[in-house]
């Protein structure tokens, strides 16, 4: 099962909140005397937000695939366990070897 998020934070983990693409796009910075080009900052934010969106989607798909593989493995193990029978009790080997 995928992690449950509440307010951008993994529920019950105490880990810091994750940035969302929307937060990256809308983040504002205080102007400074020797600041940076605002257009370049916005362009970078847009690019970063796009990459975050793609990464979050990839993680979501990988979690789904992981869950599918776990279920398939569990089903195979159950099927295999039902087909296997414990070996017959063999009398102890009385030979030299």
C-alpha distance (Angstrom), angle and dihedral (degrees) to the residues before:
residue distance angle dihedral
X1 . . .
X2 3.78 . .
X3 3.78 121.6 .
X4 3.77 116.3 -91.2
X5 3.77 114.5 -124.2
X6 3.77 125.6 -154.0
X7 3.77 117.8 -175.0
X8 3.81 91.8 -16.2
X9 3.79 92.4 -54.2
X10 3.78 128.9 109.9
X11 3.79 103.9 -107.3
X12 3.78 112.5 -108.7
X13 3.81 97.3 -3.2
X14 3.78 101.6 98.4
X15 3.81 89.4 -136.4
X16 3.80 118.5 143.2
X17 3.78 118.0 -92.4
X18 3.79 117.2 -89.8
X19 3.76 121.2 -120.1
X20 3.75 114.9 -111.4
X21 3.80 122.6 -145.5
X22 3.81 88.9 -115.0
X23 3.82 91.3 55.1
X24 3.81 90.3 51.6
X25 3.82 92.3 48.9
X26 3.81 95.3 48.8
X27 3.81 101.0 37.7
X28 3.80 111.4 126.4
X29 3.79 125.2 -158.1
X30 3.78 129.2 -152.5
X31 3.80 113.4 -108.1
X32 3.79 117.8 -112.7
X33 3.76 132.1 -165.5
X34 3.79 92.1 -108.7
X35 3.79 96.3 32.9
X36 3.76 131.9 155.7
X37 3.78 131.5 -102.3
X38 3.80 106.2 -78.0
X39 3.81 91.7 -149.7
X40 3.80 91.3 56.0
X41 3.80 90.6 49.2
X42 3.82 91.5 51.2
X43 3.81 91.2 47.0
X44 3.81 90.3 51.1
X45 3.81 91.7 47.0
X46 3.80 91.0 51.3
X47 3.80 91.6 49.8
X48 3.80 92.9 46.4
X49 3.81 92.2 47.7
X50 3.81 89.9 51.9
X51 3.80 91.5 51.4
X52 3.81 91.0 48.3
X53 3.78 90.1 51.9
X54 3.81 90.9 51.9
X55 3.81 93.0 46.1
X56 3.81 93.8 49.0
X57 3.81 89.9 50.1
X58 3.81 90.9 49.1
X59 3.80 91.1 49.8
X60 3.82 90.2 49.4
X61 3.81 91.2 52.0
X62 3.81 92.5 46.1
X63 3.80 91.2 51.2
X64 3.80 89.3 52.1
X65 3.81 91.3 49.0
X66 3.80 91.0 47.2
X67 3.82 90.7 52.0
X68 3.82 90.2 48.7
X69 3.81 91.8 50.8
X70 3.81 92.0 47.7
X71 3.81 90.6 52.4
X72 3.81 91.5 47.4
X73 3.80 91.7 49.7
X74 3.80 92.0 47.6
X75 3.82 90.7 49.6
X76 3.82 91.0 48.8
X77 3.81 91.3 48.9
X78 3.80 91.3 51.2
X79 3.80 91.9 48.1
X80 3.80 92.2 46.5
X81 3.81 93.2 47.1
X82 3.80 90.5 53.2
X83 3.82 91.9 51.3
X84 3.79 94.9 48.0
X85 3.75 118.8 80.1
X86 3.77 125.0 -166.9
X87 3.81 113.1 -98.0
X88 3.78 117.7 -95.6
X89 3.77 113.9 -97.5
X90 3.78 106.8 -96.4
X91 3.79 120.0 -153.8
X92 3.78 112.4 -111.5
X93 3.78 114.2 -86.7
X94 3.76 107.6 -104.1
X95 3.80 94.2 -176.7
X96 3.75 126.8 102.4
X97 3.77 93.9 -105.5
